Amino acid sequence: MKKDKRHSIREAMKKNLRKEYFYLKKELLFYCPIDLGTFSNETYYATFDEDGISIYQYDKKTESKLKLCERHPWKSWNKVKIDHYLTTSQFIFQGERNWILSLFQKGKEAQKIIEEHTSLQTEVVSRSFLKKLPGFRSNTPLNKYIGSICYTALIAFLLKW
């Protein structure tokens, strides 16, 4: 049930975001679910257009099912630092006011759009595959030890199954 609900919210957001941008007469370059860093059951999406980034919330009470939460113009930043992890990508926008955006999917696609459609200076944090895995990112011995045990148990379970 929960997976079906998440899928229906994703489809509703996709349809309604396209409709919203059609009415605004703007080109929707990119949209993706995001993590705002708050503990909530709400669903948030980031949209990229020629003017900047908009944050929308899924709101089942309104007719359009969308609620505009924030608007961030490209011109308020001069640099973006991009950090791709295994499942998420973190964009740290630096300028007048710093802002961190965490995308759940399509981080490379968002990076490409930023590079093509904005004048922002991009800096990509490079790291090995091992440094992207939880347990190995912090580079502390205890976390590496626990991570090694967990990944070994997971691999053993998968091979046994």
C-alpha atoms as one frame of an Amber mdcrd trajectory, in Angstrom:
protein
   0.000   0.000   0.000   2.722   2.445   0.975   4.708   1.802  -2.228   1.578
   2.376  -4.339   0.906   5.641  -2.496   4.485   6.824  -3.098   4.174   5.897
  -6.782   0.869   7.775  -7.133   2.349  10.872  -5.444   5.313  10.737  -7.824
   2.998  10.510 -10.840   0.765  13.327  -9.543   3.766  15.581  -8.935   5.162
  14.842 -12.391   1.863  15.704 -14.070   1.120  18.774 -11.952   4.629  20.235
 -12.209   4.474  20.033 -15.994   1.035  21.628 -15.936   2.253  24.402 -13.591
   5.169  25.250 -15.869   2.901  25.193 -18.915   0.644  27.804 -17.273   3.666
  29.857 -16.170   4.944  29.730 -19.774   8.364  28.567 -18.579  10.471  25.647
 -19.660  10.794  22.942 -17.009  14.405  21.798 -17.344  14.519  19.295 -14.491
  12.544  18.025 -11.494  13.477  15.590  -8.775  12.450  14.554  -5.232  14.590
  16.201  -2.564  15.465  15.955   1.108  14.927  19.207   2.990  16.577  17.846
   6.118  13.421  17.922   8.213  11.717  14.959   9.812   8.373  14.948   8.070
   6.158  12.771   5.927   5.794  15.524   3.339   7.021  15.057  -0.225   9.148
  17.833  -1.704  10.357  18.324  -5.261  12.942  20.684  -6.731  12.391  22.118
 -10.197  15.040  23.801 -12.316  14.187  26.429 -14.918  16.019  29.258 -16.679
  15.480  31.624 -13.719  16.400  29.384 -10.799  15.279  26.588  -8.508  11.791
  26.227  -7.057  10.851  23.936  -4.181   7.345  22.470  -4.325   5.502  20.451
  -1.709   2.853  17.833  -2.428  -0.371  19.175  -0.914  -3.415  16.931  -1.250
  -5.739  19.682   0.012  -5.262  22.030  -2.936  -6.715  21.486  -6.372  -3.349
  21.517  -8.141  -1.739  19.286  -5.448   1.222  21.696  -5.445   2.396  24.277
  -2.981   5.337  26.535  -3.819   7.578  26.643  -0.736  10.721  28.455  -1.872
  12.175  30.156  -4.919  15.936  30.575  -5.411  17.216  32.577  -8.419  20.497
  31.513 -10.043  21.883  35.036  -9.766  21.995  34.856  -5.946  24.912  32.401
  -6.159  28.258  32.435  -7.894  29.543  28.917  -7.185  28.164  25.425  -6.559
  30.028  22.540  -4.956  28.636  19.148  -6.027  29.126  15.999  -3.967  27.779
  12.742  -5.438  27.196   9.965  -2.911  25.976   6.448  -3.652  22.231   7.241
  -3.511  22.063  11.035  -3.186  23.769  14.122  -4.527  24.416  17.209  -2.469
  24.629  20.646  -4.084  26.144  23.391  -1.931  25.307  26.746  -3.497  27.611
  29.561  -2.397  26.940  33.252  -2.825  24.891  35.930  -1.049  23.309  33.230
   1.084  24.621  29.666   1.118  22.109  26.888   0.522  22.358  23.089   0.495
  20.155  21.000  -1.792  20.071  17.190  -1.466  18.662  15.322  -4.463  17.556
  11.707  -4.136  18.103  10.854  -7.797  19.506  12.222 -11.023  22.385  14.181
  -9.503  24.521  13.917 -12.643  21.613  15.160 -14.766  21.111  18.153 -12.462
  24.837  18.900 -12.632  24.688  18.882 -16.442  21.741  21.307 -16.459  23.509
  23.672 -14.059  26.625  23.641 -16.237  24.685  24.216 -19.483  22.048  26.747
 -18.390  23.776  28.859 -15.738  26.947  30.861 -15.338  27.703  29.263 -11.959
  31.200  27.969 -11.361  30.907  24.242 -10.569  33.262  22.228  -8.398  32.746
  18.468  -8.225  34.093  16.675  -5.159  35.900  13.580  -6.367  36.140  10.503
  -4.182  36.677   6.787  -4.667  33.763   4.353  -4.697  34.677   3.113  -1.208
  34.391   6.652   0.207  30.791   6.852  -1.070  29.612   3.875   0.997  28.051
   4.453   4.422  30.512   3.339   7.083  33.570   4.343   5.071  32.799   8.025
   4.413  33.926   9.381   7.784  37.269   7.533   7.607  37.147   6.568  11.306
  38.379   3.074  12.280  35.261   2.149  14.270  32.882   3.035  11.429  35.064
   1.168   8.922  35.092  -1.896  11.175  31.308  -1.861  11.653  30.778  -1.204
   7.940  33.058  -4.103   6.995  31.137  -6.465   9.274  27.762  -5.321   7.919
  28.811  -5.551   4.266  30.444  -8.960   4.813  27.266 -10.256   6.468  25.161
  -8.821   3.642  27.330 -10.426   0.954  27.344 -13.762   2.824  23.552 -13.623
   3.112  23.157 -12.859  -0.598  25.546 -15.651  -1.616  23.787 -18.130   0.673
  20.355 -17.175  -0.615
